[in-house]
Amino acid sequence: MKILFIHQNFPGQFLHLAPEMARRGHEVIAVTDVVNTRKSSIKTLRYKHDALKVDPGQCRLGRNYTTMSDRGVTVARACLLLRDRDGYVPDVIFGHSGWGETLFVKEIWPQAKLIVYAEFYYKGVGADVGFDTEFAPYGFDQVMITQGRAAYLGQALIHADAGLAPTTWQASTYPASLRPMITVIHDGIDTQAVQPNPQASVTLPNGKVLRAGDEVLTFVNRNLEPYRGYHIFMRALPAVLQARPNAQVIIVGGDEVSYGNPPKGAKGWKERILSEVSDRLPMDRVHFMGKVPYPVFVSILQVSRVHAYLTYPFVLSWSMLEAMAAGCLVVGSKTAPVQEVLRHGETGLLVDFFDVAAWSQALTGALATPAQYQPLRDAARRFAVENYDLRGICLPRMVNYVESFGPRT
């Protein structure tokens, strides 16, 4: 088969799938944005997208579609060059629908099978919008704007042959009429690379070394922001650290904005929220690590006694499942994405997202009695291996799924 992957930040979700398809003898290439600097063993062609500034007054609710469809046209032009200059015709195209890149590729190769990675469908009601009104207003305008943002996602799936979502809840965000097109297969967690290690250690920026068995509370996100509950976690910390004088806190994440809006009147969410609580925190025990290399991230999970994970009703982070694979005791927010993979009292603990006092109590108790929660840690590890293991479960399913769209012999 000839397989074309499309992702503006390739390899992205295709990190393991694309090389595996090549290993199996398929001819695999990828198309990505020229600004993407990530390395891959896959032959990669880069397009240059000059994003035109959109006038909100002219486009109004259509401005998001204008932005995404403009990128889609750029990708289509790159594909046209591949077809006409190189004579390239793929059997299967697999692209992420999140940035409009797949919108018009069927116009270039109508005979190819198109699969879109259907990660999330914007909803005015029932998902992330309106969930937490502290930092974002909610009302008629926000509902209309959000629903308008979904137009290109619907088009992307309608014009595809099929869609793939990583979790059942994320698939459920799509309209009922489109859900039959979507298969649920998670990208997978490398449970061999991420597993408990009683010899693990982490060196903090101040030179202090923490080891497995120490009283360590961890919190990990790509960026520290409300969508992932950073504000709730930080507000819970003063009571936790007062009750647990030997506890150390490791916080991993950048100070950019992945989701939602930047804070008003502050450089970033890290400082905006920290300014609320810093006078009540022993800052010598709160360690901001920034973004760390993957091996360091794994070691942080391996030394964790308790791992806090919060999210709005939105895309589930890989780090949530990686924490379970590492044998962490995960205390998670009682939100739909988390509840799909975490069972209260069985594989972890669940706390209402907004209940700061309950978070303080749950984290304090879990830090205080680690032996009590060892069965939950073991069960979390088993759950991750049995349901989300990369090599044994998810990757074979993904390979079979993609190959099912190939030419019939």
Secondary structure, 3 states (H helix, E strand, C coil): CEEEEECCCCCHHHCCHHHHHHHCCCEEEEEEECCCCCCCCCEEEEECCCCCCCCHHHHHHHHHHHHHHHHHHHHHHHHHHHHHHHCCCCCEEEEEHHHCCCCCHHHHCCCCEEEEECCCCCCCCCCCCCCCCCCCCCCHHHHHHHHHHCHHHHHHHHCCCEEEECCHHHHHCCCCCCHHHEEECCCCECCCCCCCCCCCEEECCCCCEEECCCCEEEEEEEECCHHHCHHHHHHHHHHHHHHCCCCEEEEEEECCCCCCCCCCCCCCHHHHHHHHHHHHCCHHHEEEEECCCHHHHHHHHHHCCEEEECCCCCCCCHHHHHHHHCCCCEEEECCHHHHCCCCECCCEEEECCCCHHHHHHHHHHHHHCHHHHHHHHHHHHHHHHHHHEHHHHHHHHHHHHHHCCCCCC
